[in-house]
Amino acid sequence: MGSLNGIKKETIESFDKEFNSNFMSHPLMHALSKNDIKDVAYVNSGRSATEFHFEVNLKTLPVTNQKKSGRCWIFSALNVLREEVAKKCNLEKFELSQNYVSFWDKFEKINYFLESMIALADRPADDRLVTYLLESGIQDGGQWDMFVNVVNKYGVIPQSAMHETFQSENTASMNSLINTKLRQCAAELRNSIKAGKDEKGIQYEKNEMLLEFYSLLCMCFGEPPKTFDFEYTDKDGKYHADRNLDPKTFYDKYVGYDLENDFVSVIDSPTRDKPYYKKVTIDWLGNVAEGREVSYINLPIEEIKDLIVKQLKSGMPVWFGSDVSKYGERDLGIWSDEIYDFSGTFGFEFAMTKEESLVYRESAMNHAMVITGVNFDADGKPDRWKIENSWSDEHGEKGYYVMNAGWFDKYVYQAVVKKEFLNDKQKAALDSEAGHFDPWDPMGTLAD
């Protein structure tokens, strides 16, 4: 390690003089002593570009509430699917069971983790990949491909067949306990492999561990039903009952989308390591061990917007991933790059390009939601988007938010659209040779 330069006393003195010579320094210091930075930098005129009116405005169901959990990707994906159920059954209010999908996602992630520890047993515990997996453990987060894996294997059920529990809505303590147990299991499995236990013996040992985890999940989430009755009253007040359904039969009958083949996940990652029109795969990131990999095709943001608009105009909402930690006003339900003026407030720049933000870890996907509407400016370009969130109906327009065009360009990273809307060049990217990236890549962060 080379020598580091310290801060000299005379340098601090010059900084202090400069600070006190600026006539805005003391008023800002006083304002910030009793107010949040965002409140001081708030730009009221920034709201004008985020009025809640949309040229394409899908009528969708009331918002859901993920509460104190990181299951946004599950909620938003199920919110897309439930619209099909509501359409077929003439419903004005309906939810699919987020708890059911969460149960099987957790259980499959546990197996994926244990299998990863077995596969990487020849590496030292301080190997970067092993360390990353051990530190991460399993979390609530996930990706679209992981959702597809669970639904393909286990189907879906109405929320009435498996309601939320305290643990499903408040996951921190449970996750901590699971990860403690997982690290204990990792040590035991690695020690058994080091001692020479054969593959059959290792799998037997792993299955004994899985039994304990399955029991823990049942205690926390409830036991997933194998069959159930689907009872509902439609908009016209007519009662319906479909008896003795299993989760996959319910999916096929009431949803019916071919998630495996009809949809594609697209990203905008304008970094040098990820050329546009190429496939991107994130290694060692998944849930169902025999399921599909987490992968995307990388496209310019303007093309992603065009694809989203096409799907909205067809009548179907769009699942997407973004960085909601930036330039958001939660109470108003606004994401806008014009709502705060930090540079004008403090007198120096905070700007980074989208590429720089990704490379230097300033920004990454951290939340999934659903786009349900779009408005256009005089030139026919999208200037704001209607967003269905899963943070209850207490913010925005009964839980629906609005996003302006500049925020979309800067902080939207992923969308899932039907393949039928892709042009020939975009479809060709599906067959390109995949670039493989580590699980800590910015395009993998939504699964943290």
DOMIMAR-980312 format. One record per atom (N, C-alpha, C): residue in one letter; x, y, z. Coordinates in steps of 0.001 Angstrom, whole numbers, plus 500000, padded with zeros to 6 digits. Layout:
% residues N
AXYZ
...
END
This chain:
% residues 448
M500847498798500000
M500000500000500000
M500878501246500000
G500576502168499084
G501372503384498993
G501052504351500118
S501853505372500231
S501650506367501282
S500417507219500969
L499721507646502021
L498523508463501877
L498803509869502373
N498269510836501671
N498470512240502038
N497424512691503047
G497847513289504134
G496939513792505143
G496468515200504850
I495571515704505711
I495049517064505571
I495857518003506451
K496396519043505859
K497229519991506594
K496360521039507306
K496864521564508399
K496147522552509198
K495821523795508393
E496788524261507579
E496565525467506796
E495475525257505727
T495339523991505291
T494281523686504328
T492915523868504976
I492769523361506205
I491503523515506919
I491203524991507157
E492217525753507495
E492018527186507737
E491508527894506483
S492043527501505338
S491595528125504085
S490156527708503762
F489821526453504067
F488453525992503839
F487476526743504736
D487864526938505981
D487006527639506931
D486754529076506479
K487794529718505966
K487666531090505468
K486714531130504272
E486854530162503381
E486003530100502191
E484545529872502585
F484319528986503542
F482957528703504002
F482297529959504565
N483006530690505387
N482433531870506039
N482304533067505108
S482986533024503988
S482871534121503028
S481656533976502118
N481069532795502101
N479893532540501269
N478646532987502035
F477898533935501482
F476765534510502215
F475643533493502453
M475623532375501696
M474574531376501869
M474922530310502916
S476165530255503345
S476602529179504228
S475836529145505544
H475732530277506203
H475093530301507519
H473572530136507459
P472871530772506504
P471429530493506399
P471134529010506155
L471938528374505307
L471737526949505055
L472057526119506291
M473097526485506986
M473468525770508200
M472326525839509215
H471707527007509341
H470599527169510276
H469382526358509820
A469073526426508527
A467910525693508008
A468077524179508183
L469290523681507924
L469539522243507998
L469626521725509435
S469766522632510388
S469835522184511777
S468490521665512284
K467380522056511601
K466058521629512061
K465190521059510939
N465770520836509769
N464976520351508643
N465736519274507874
D464985518365507284
D465569517339506432
D466176517983505188
I467282517426504707
I467925517954503497
I466941518005502333
K466117516965502177
K465171516933501070
K464158518077501167
D463743518404502382
D462781519499502544
D463402520843502163
V464670521028502476
V465353522268502139
V465569522387500631
A465861521236499982
A466154521244498547
A464913521044497682
Y463749520906498301
Y462508520626497569
Y462170521758496599
V461762521372495375
V461397522340494335
V459914522162494036
N459113523085494484
N457664522953494329
N457240522914492868
S457938523679492018
S457569523696490594
S457859522370489916
G458666521519490556
G458956520206489987
G457745519302489918
R456695519644490680
R455466518843490659
R454671519032489380
S454906520151488674
S454063520479487518
S454170519453486402
A455312518773486320
A455497517773485258
A455008516392485680
T454393516314486870
T453975515004487368
T452495514995487742
E451683515704486968
E450239515665487201
E449711514257486904
F448655513875487616
F448176512493487529
F447134512344486414
H447594512573485173
H446749512396483994
H447571511635482955
F446949510668482286
F447692509792481372
F446856509478480142
E447499509563478990
E446810509251477736
E446467507773477658
V447403506919478064
V447136505480478192
V447070505182479677
N445894504777480153
N445680504605481592
N444887503320481826
L445602502244482132
L444940500960482347
L444170500972483660
K442971500451483634
K442192500317484856
K442649499045485567
T443317499210486695
T443871498071487411
T443328498019488838
L443586496912489506
L443013496650490824
L443653497514491911
P443044497594493090
P443629498364494199
P445019497838494556
V445869498733495062
V447255498379495351
V447345497393496510
T448484496725496593
T448760495757497648
T449761496365498634
N450124495590499650
N451004496109500702
N451975495018501143
Q453245495153500777
Q454260494173501147
Q454725494326502592
K454302495407503238
K454625495713504629
K456143495664504867
K456585495100505979
K458012495136506313
K458717493904505755
S458700493807504449
S459363492699503754
S459947493225502457
G460885492487501886
G461512492879500627
G460974492088499453
R459670491811499461
R459071490940498442
R458462491720497283
C458971492917497001
C458389493755495949
C458288493024494619
W459322492244494284
W459339491537492996
W458221490509492901
I457891489871494028
I456788488911494055
I455452489648493972
F455293490697494778
F454051491461494760
F453782492028493371
S454790492655492773
S454571493295491470
S454293492265490374
A454985491126490417
A454727490089489410
A453315489518489567
L452914489250490804
L451564488743491037
L450517489800490695
N450858491081490866
N449930492144490498
N449681492182488999
V450682491798488206
V450481491681486761
V449571490490486459
L449856489353487089
L449089488134486808
L447640488243487276
R447406488897488411
R446049488934488964
R445077489679488064
E445589490585487229
E444707491299486314
E444017490338485355
E444715489281484976
E444122488284484084
E443025487507484807
V443263487168486072
V442250486477486868
V441023487367487026
A441254488637487356
A440146489571487551
A439322489741486281
K440010489750485141
K439321489896483863
K438443488679483580
K438993487486483810
K438248486263483525
K437083486063484481
C437241486533485710
C436220486291486743
C435368487514487045
N435598488629486324
N434797489839486509
N434891490351487945
L436143490535488432
L436373490933489817
L436824492388489899
E436424493077490966
E436907494438491190
E437948494501492288
K438133493409493010
K439151493337494055
K439629491891494170
F440956491696494094
F441483490326494141
F442993490363494323
E443513489420495109
E444960489250495252
E445308487766495167
L446421487480494527
L447020486154494583
L447856486057495844
S448099484854496330
S448807484678497596
S450297484948497441
Q450726486087497972
Q452153486413498001
Q452888485489498976
N452206485097500040
N452793484224501048
N453147482862500452
Y452273482340499599
Y452507481036498965
Y453771481065498112
V453898482077497257
V455097482191496405
V456330482426497261
S456188483230498310
S457323483510499194
S457815482243499888
F456890481403500324
F457266480150500983
F458164479323500077
W457700479082498859
W458466478197497973
W459743478859497477
D459713480183497316
D460949480887496962
D461990480722498066
K461592480909499308
K462517480755500428
K463073479332500476
F462194478349500355
F462635476959500453
F463604476608499328
E463297477064498114
E464183476789496982
E465500477541497124
K465467478762497636
K466716479505497866
K467608478799498884
I466999478218499896
I467770477480500906
I468498476313500251
N467793475566499419
N468439474452498714
N469524474960497777
Y469242476074497072
Y470228476657496137
Y471498477047496888
F471325477635498060
F472477478027498881
F473285476789499287
L472617475773499799
L473321474571500250
L474028473876499088
E473370473808497938
E473997473218496754
E475216474031496317
S475130475357496448
S476269476210496100
S477451475950497026
M477167475760498318
M478236475461499270
M478901474118498957
I478113473164498509
I478668471855498121
I479524472007496865
A479000472737495875
A479717472904494608
A481022473674494773
L481069474575495754
L482248475425495960
L483101474969497139
A482907473725497567
A483601473236498765
A485116473163498589
D485591473136497339
D487036473072497115
D487701474445497243
R486909475494497384
R487460476845497539
R487556477197499020
P488519478027499396
P488617478435500801
P487438479303501203
A487155479361502490
A486015480132502976
A486174481625502707
D487416482108502539
D487615483533502257
D487726483833500764
D487441482837499924
D487308483093498493
D486210484138498291
R486389485067497338
R485442486178497222
R484017485688496978
L483839484704496090
L482502484217495795
L481888483532497007
V482657482670497664
V482145481980498847
V481798482985499938
T482674483950500141
T482424484981501147
T481161485762500825
Y480985486122499562
Y479789486860499163
Y478530486059499450
L478547484777499080
L477367483940499305
L477085483755500793
L478130483589501585
L477957483432503024
L477422484712503669
E477962485842503255
E477511487109503824
E476076487433503408
S475735487125502160
S474395487437501657
S473356486493502233
G473714485227502369
G472727484248502792
G471560484236501829
I470346484151502359
I469161484317501513
I468378485519502030
Q467816486261501106
Q467068487466501440
Q465688487401500808
D464886488437501016
D463542488483500439
D463565488782498944
G464619489468498478
G464643489969497112
G464708488876496072
G464465489265494832
G464507488295493746
G464393488966492396
Q464421488157491364
Q464365488631489993
Q463217487961489240
W462872488517488103
W461767487993487309
W461961486512486993
D463158486122486590
D463400484719486253
D463191483812487454
M463481484292488630
M463265483514489845
M461771483354490116
F460997484387489831
F459544484287489946
F459009483238488979
V459495483268487749
V459068482290486748
V459386480870487220
N460566480680487800
N460943479362488299
N459953478832489323
V459572479668490270
V458650479235491323
V457269478937490751
V456760479824489900
V455422479633489343
V455377478399488454
N456402478181487647
N456426477001486790
N456416475700487597
K457055475718488735
K457170474499489546
K455997474311490506
Y455500475423491076
Y454512475309492155
Y453160475947491845
G453033476682490740
G451780477336490437
G451526478529491345
V450284479009491357
V449870480110492226
V448511479763492817
I448137480489493873
I446841480274494506
I446260481631494910
P444949481723495112
P444371482974495609
P444864483266497025
Q444879484528497392
Q445303484874498744
Q444386484247499792
S443145484040499433
S442195483430500372
S442573482003500745
A443406481357499928
A443820479984500217
A445066479915501095
M445817481026501189
M446977481083502070
M447270482541502375
H446708482996503493
H446828484396503872
H448235484709504400
E448505486002504544
E449751486465505140
E449813486090506623
T451014485988507151
T451226485825508588
T452107486973509073
F452264487077510374
F453147488118510895
F454550487965510329
Q455054486724510238
Q456420486495509754
Q456558486810508266
S455531486518507478
S455629486819506045
S455634488311505791
E454989489078506680
E454925490525506522
E456043491261507259
N456732490563508142
N457821491154508935
N458974490151508947
T459809490187507939
T460705489061507660
T462101489156508278
A462452490274508883
A463836490486509310
A464311489426510303
S463543489169511357
S463973488208512378
S464066486802511802
M463096486420511004
M463104485098510400
M464303484925509467
N464562485937508624
N465701485847507710
N467014485714508469
S467151486470509545
S468375486402510349
S468576484998510911
L467499484399511407
L467580483052511975
L467912482015510901
I467269482143509747
I467553481219508642
I469011481315508214
N469530482527508115
N470909482703507659
N471923482208508680
T471598482341509967
T472468481741510989
T472527480237510810
K471365479632510599
K471302478174510405
K472006477763509109
L471861478552508061
L472504478233506785
L474031478229506915
R474569479182507641
R476033479226507804
R476520478034508637
Q475725477655509624
Q476050476449510383
Q476067475232509456
C475061475124508601
C474975474006507661
C476123474042506652
A476490475237506220
A477611475357505279
A478884474798505892
A479133475130507151
A480328474625507836
A480277473100507935
E479122472556508276
E478995471100508430
E479188470378507101
L478587470904506047
L478718470259504734
L480156470316504235
R480793471461504374
R482180471592503917
R483105470681504723
N482836470571506017
N483649469669506842
N483440468215506452
S482213467844506123
S481924466466505702
S482607466138504384
I482602467089503455
I483271466879502167
I484773466763502375
K485315467613503222
K486743467573503520
K487132466239504162
A486212465671504936
A486478464389505606
A486326463198504670
G485884463445503434
G485816462372502451
G484459461727502276
K483396462292502823
K482059461704502653
K481673461752501183
D481076460648500676
D480743460572499250
D479488461398498937
E479195461518497639
E478104462380497185
E476759461944497758
K476516460644497801
K475256460145498344
K475106460546499812
G476186460423500547
G476162460798501963
G475950462292502158
I476549463109501274
I476386464560501357
I474939464953501062
Q474336464326500058
Q472954464644499724
Q471999464218500843
Y472289463087501487
Y471477462661502632
Y471582463692503760
E472801464152504012
E473012465157505054
E472283466456504715
K472345466856503446
K471654468071503024
K470143467937503184
N469601466776502844
N468156466590502962
N467686466623504415
E468513466151505321
E468184466256506749
E468119467733507159
M468997468527506594
M468963469966506851
M467713470603506256
L467373470211505032
L466199470767504370
L464924470493505159
L464850469318505794
L463685468993506611
L463505470011507731
E464600470389508373
E464518471378509448
E464062472736508910
F464598473121507764
F464204474400507169
F462737474378506739
Y462283473251506177
Y460887473137505769
Y459966473312506973
S460326472681508072
S459527472805509296
S459495474248509785
L460650474923509738
L460727476317510167
L459841477205509301
L459878476991507994
L459069477804507098
L457581477565507317
C457195476316507549
C455787476031507828
C455332476737509100
M456193476750510101
M455853477439511352
M455706478949511134
C456538479513510256
C456521480961510024
C455457481400509021
F455299480642507947
F454415481043506863
F453084480300506853
G453025479156507542
G451897478258507385
G452231477191506354
E451471476125506357
E451730475025505419
E451039475296504090
P451763475265502975
P451136475541501673
P450083474488501335
P448908474911500916
P447851473934500598
P448153473180499310
K447799471904499302
K447937471094498087
K446708471247497201
T445532471407497831
T444293471672497103
T443507472733497874
F442583473365497187
F441793474438497801
F440561474689496945
D439601475428497505
D438413475876496779
D438576477354496440
F438248477714495225
F438290479118494808
F436866479656494825
E436566480457495847
E435248481046495999
E435349482562495837
Y434416483143495093
Y434452484591494902
Y433070485095494491
T432862486386494687
T431658487071494241
T432070488111493222
D431485488066492038
D431926488953490962
D431302490344491097
K431622491220490149
K431141492605490199
K429621492713490199
D428965491712489627
D427509491719489539
D426841491089490759
G427650490738491763
G427099490150492970
G426817488667492889
K427285488010491839
K427042486581491667
K428145485765492320
Y427755484773493106
Y428708483901493807
Y429171482773492888
H430485482454493001
H431067481359492224
H431929480498493141
A432012479217492853
A432880478310493604
A433453477265492655
D434776477183492640
D435488476163491855
D436221475284492860
R435800474046492993
R436240473193494083
R437456472334493739
N438205472032494801
N439282471030494768
N440309471295493668
L440775472539493616
L441825472907492666
L443198472688493278
D444185472392492455
D445571472433492908
D446225473673492303
P447373474116492848
P447964475400492425
P448294475492490935
K448751474418490332
K449105474488488913
K447866474495488034
T446840473732488436
T445581473756487698
T444944475134487757
F444994475751488951
F444455477098489087
F445182478054488157
Y446518477978488118
Y447287478874487248
Y446889478680485784
D446853477444485347
D446539477164483946
D445142477650483570
K444199477524484496
K442817477864484197
K442543479357484289
Y443115480018485293
Y442736481405485556
Y443789482440485158
V445039482015484962
V446080482938484474
V446475482543483061
G447173481445482934
G447400480869481606
G448559481406480807
Y449283482415481291
Y450428482923480540
Y451535481879480488
D452225481810479354
D453423480992479233
D454617481870479620
L454887481929480912
L455946482808481407
L457314482412480868
E457498481137480626
E458797480626480188
E459158481122478798
N458165481173477893
N458464481414476487
N457939482724475906
D456944483324476551
D456299484483475943
D456817485824476435
F457640485822477489
F458116487074478067
F459639487127478061
V460168488335478028
V461623488532478053
V461951489690478982
S463035489546479701
S463504490580480607
S464566491408479891
V464340492723479819
V465279493623479138
V465842494612480159
I467092494975479978
I467748495931480875
I468403497047480065
D468602498172480743
D469462499232480221
D470663499336481140
S471781498744480710
S473036498827481458
S474088499410480526
P474224500741480490
P475125501390479537
P476576501390480008
T477070500219480379
T478447500083480856
T479285499348479821
R480584499583479841
R481454499043478795
R481505497526478783
D481253496909479935
D481331495445479993
D480073494760479459
K479042495545479106
K477782494963478656
K477324495645477366
P477724495141476210
P477300495743474937
P475782495617474760
Y475203496594474091
Y473786496500473747
Y473558495370472739
Y472337494824472766
Y471897493731471894
Y472644492431472182
K473057492277473431
K473690491037473882
K472982490539475130
K473072489233475344
K472464488630476526
K473396488788477726
V472797489010478894
V473531489160480149
V473014488111481129
T473915487324481692
T473538486313482681
T474290486566483979
I473568486496485109
I474170486659486425
I474376485288487041
D475620484898487246
D475935483580487787
D475719483523489301
W475466482311489788
W475322482055491227
W474235482913491860
L473220483219491064
L472091483997491553
L470824483281491095
G470088482733492039
G468889482014491646
G468144481477492838
N467116480673492551
N466378480008493622
N466176478528493293
V465481478193492251
V465242476793491897
V466483476248491195
A467105475242491806
A468405474758491326
A468354474287489878
E467235473665489492
E467137473167488119
E466406474157487211
G466143475353487710
G465381476344486957
G466234477163486009
R465614478138485408
R466293478987484436
R467243479952485151
E468270480393484418
E469220481357484959
E468602482754484969
V469147483623485799
V468769485025485778
V469500485675484613
S468760486049483590
S469395486629482408
S468493487673481769
Y469095488534480958
Y468399489631480311
Y469007489841478922
I468344490684478128
I469021491253476960
I469158492754477223
N470318493289476868
N470641494683477148
N470255495550475950
L469378496530476192
L468887497395475124
L468981498860475538
P469109499770474573
P469084501207474894
P467759501583475547
I467797502570476427
I466627502945477210
I465461503381476328
E465743504048475192
E464657504490474315
E463890503304473743
E464597502225473457
E463933501035472926
E463117500334474004
I463606500374475225
I462847499791476333
I461545500566476523
K461616501887476433
K460408502699476548
K459401502347475449
D459889502175474232
D459001501825473118
D458307500484473369
L459047499517473896
L458473498202474176
L457408498293475269
I457679499083476295
I456713499253477380
I455438499897476858
V455576500922476028
V454410501599475470
V453575500625474642
K454232499804473834
K453501498817473022
K452678497878473909
Q453291497428474998
Q452567496496475876
Q451414497199476590
L451632498430477033
L450553499165477678
L449390499382476712
K449699499739475476
K448645499965474487
K447885498683474167
S448534497536474394
S447846496247474182
S446916495911475342
G447019496694476425
G446148496471477575
G446776495724478719
M448094495476478651
M448748494709479700
M449773495554480442
P449740495562481791
P450738496315482562
P452120495680482465
V453133496397482970
V454527496000482787
V455262495958484127
W455855494824484435
W456741494664485601
W458067495347485284
F458627496122486263
F459915496771486002
F460703496948487296
G462024497129487151
G462925497326488283
G463645498658488176
S463801499350489317
S464413500673489307
S465079500958490649
D465657502155490748
D466292502606491989
D465403503670492625
V464575503271493586
V463620504208494178
V464214505022495324
S465520504840495579
S466149505626496638
S466506507039496183
K466322507314494911
K466719508606494353
K465506509468493995
Y465540510742494396
Y464595511762493936
Y463137511310494014
G462743510826495180
G461360510428495383
G460705511207496500
E459428511500496333
E458624512151497368
E457480511192497691
R457659510419498773
R456766509303499056
R455330509739499339
D455149510772500141
D453796511194500492
D453012511639499259
L453670512370498377
L453017512831497152
L452926511732496096
G453757510702496237
G453767509639495241
G454438510068493955
I455619510686494078
I456325511225492914
I457754510714492863
W458175510292491671
W459597510116491369
W459924511053490218
S460770512040490513
S461080513058489512
S462484513583489737
D463257513706488661
D464596514274488787
D464553515791488906
E463341516375488944
E463182517821489085
E462607518219490442
I462377517246491318
I461684517533492576
I462621518068493656
Y463950517815493519
Y464938518340494472
Y466082518988493703
D466555520110494211
D467693520814493605
D468849520815494610
F469565519701494686
F470677519605495625
F471856520470495182
S472102520507493880
S473216521316493376
S472989522794493642
G471787523276493371
G471486524678493620
G471479525020495096
T471070524058495919
T471015524292497359
T472409524434497953
F473313523546497580
F474631523507498209
F475718524197497398
G475439524463496120
G476399525205495321
G477467524363494661
F477280523039494622
F478217522190493877
F477463520988493317
E478068520361492316
E477381519334491538
E477380517970492230
F476318517209491967
F476214515820492407
F475977514885491220
A476053515418490013
A475647514677488821
A476645513591488444
M476100512435488028
M476877511345487448
M476090510801486263
T476778510248485288
T476072509580484200
T475494508268484722
K474583507698483967
K473999506412484371
K475079505335484444
E476012505369483493
E477121504410483513
E477964504581484769
E478324505809485083
E479136506066486274
E478410505639487550
S477109505897487595
S476332505526488777
S476353504023489022
L476324503250487941
L476377501794488073
L477777501312488437
V478761501797487712
V480133501328487914
V480639501675489305
Y480293502866489790
Y480806503322491082
Y479825503103492228
R478818502257491961
R477895501788493011
R477091502918493658
E476821503950492877
E475952505012493367
E474483504627493194
S474200503775492207
S472817503419491922
S472739501973491459
A471623501341491750
A471356499978491301
A469879499687491529
M469370498657490901
M467982498262491127
M467773497886492585
N466696498408493181
N466373498026494545
N464877497866494790
H464058498027493745
H462616497889493945
H461945497555492624
A460961496669492682
A460168496312491505
A458742496802491681
M458165497306490606
M456791497820490614
M456146497495489270
V454998498105489017
V454253497836487785
V453899499161487115
I454189499270485829
I453782500436485041
I452392500161484478
T451445501089484744
T450063500877484307
T449537502002483418
G450366502986483113
G449904504062482254
G451053504925481779
V450799505723480753
V451824506608480203
V451151507815479557
N451821508965479634
N451371510170478949
N452450510597477962
F452065511380476948
F453000511780475900
F453037513303475761
D454211513833475399
D454334515265475154
D453879515602473734
A454072516857473331
A453602517305472012
A454288516583470864
D455481516038471129
D456209515305470091
D455941513808470128
G455024513394470983
G454685511972471060
G455633511146471906
K456497511812472691
K457442511111473559
K456850510956474966
P457087509827475623
P456574509677476994
P457147510738477916
D456264511437478644
D456756512453479584
D456402512128481040
R455533511162481263
R455302510674482621
R454624509304482561
W454797508578483647
W454339507190483711
W453548506966484987
K452500506157484913
K451696505797486076
K452224504486486654
I452427504473487976
I453086503352488632
I452194502749489717
E451996501435489664
E451339500703490740
E452411500185491694
N452408500693492907
N453391500291493907
N452774499263494852
S453568498774495811
S453068497798496795
S453410498256498207
W453231499577498422
W453514500175499728
W452235500690500379
S451137500043500163
S449819500392500698
S449208501535499899
D447969501892500269
D447255502952499557
D447347504302500267
E448321504440501160
E448419505646501978
E449225506771501324
H449856506509500186
H450682507523499536
H450230507704498089
G450575508852497526
G450236509103496136
G448732509110495919
E448308508568494776
E446887508450494451
E446418507056494845
K446075506890496127
K445650505591496662
K446684504508496358
G447951504867496529
G449026503908496337
G449615503878494950
Y449016504607494012
Y449581504735492670
Y450462505979492625
Y451580505876491910
Y452583506936491863
Y452742507429490421
V453479508523490273
V453790509046488945
V455303509251488840
M455837508947487677
M457276509036487411
M457495509924486191
N458417510889486287
N458633511751485127
N459671511149484173
A459797511769483001
A460639511208481940
A462109511166482323
G462606512248482963
G464012512287483332
G464369511229484350
W463481510988485317
W463725509945486325
W463772508577485668
F462864508332484724
F462854507058484010
F464204506805483350
D464705507788482639
D465973507617481922
D467126507303482870
K467141507939484030
K468262507799484961
K468181506555485833
Y466978506185486273
Y466885505217487362
Y466070503955487064
V465510503841485860
V464872502584485461
V465916501712484775
Y466001500460485229
Y467041499555484713
Y466490498309484029
Q465271497940484314
Q464778496652483819
Q463283496704483574
A462828495948482582
A461399495753482344
A461189494361481766
V460006493827481969
V459648492528481402
V458495492737480433
V458713492346479171
V457711492576478127
V457485491284477347
K456386491249476641
K456087490089475795
K457025490098474580
K457508488933474226
K458449488813473113
K457856489287471798
E456545489207471677
E455905489573470410
E456144491030470032
F456496491868471011
F456708493287470730
F458140493596470289
L459056492633470370
L460448492858469980
L460573492933468462
N461472493791467978
N461770493801466550
N462820492734466241
D463179492588464981
D464079491504464576
D465448491624465228
K465963492839465318
K467279493033465937
K467248492662467417
Q466188493026468087
Q466052492703469504
Q465861491200469712
K465095490569468843
K464904489118468942
K466216488373468710
A467043488893467811
A468334488246467542
A469214488261468789
A469048489278469623
A469840489355470854
A469540488202471803
L468336487632471694
L467975486496472540
L468854485286472273
D469369485197471058
D470208484049470673
D471694484375470737
S472054485559471230
S473461485936471314
S474153485149472426
E475465485070472333
E476225484399473385
E476182485252474651
A475819484621475750
A475622485370476993
A476945485786477614
G476980487018478102
G478078487443478958
G477738487070480385
H478678486448481086
H478431485968482447
H479063486928483457
F478252487289484479
F478696488271485460
F478480487741486872
D479278488274487788
D479233487813489172
D477951488252489860
P477557487563490938
P476286487891491611
P476255489274492239
W477413489890492461
W477431491245493022
W477386492325491942
D477224491921490694
D477067492886489608
D475826493747489870
P475849495038489481
P474684495905489707
P473382495357489135
M473456494549488092
M472243494001487511
M471678492827488318
G472370492450489377
G471866491379490238
G471315491873491554
T471338493186491779
T471070493691493135
T469621493570493568
L468657493517492659
L467261493409493072
L467011492121493835
A467885491119493638
A467730489839494330
A468383489826495705
D469040490905496099
D469681490940497420
D468652490904498540
END
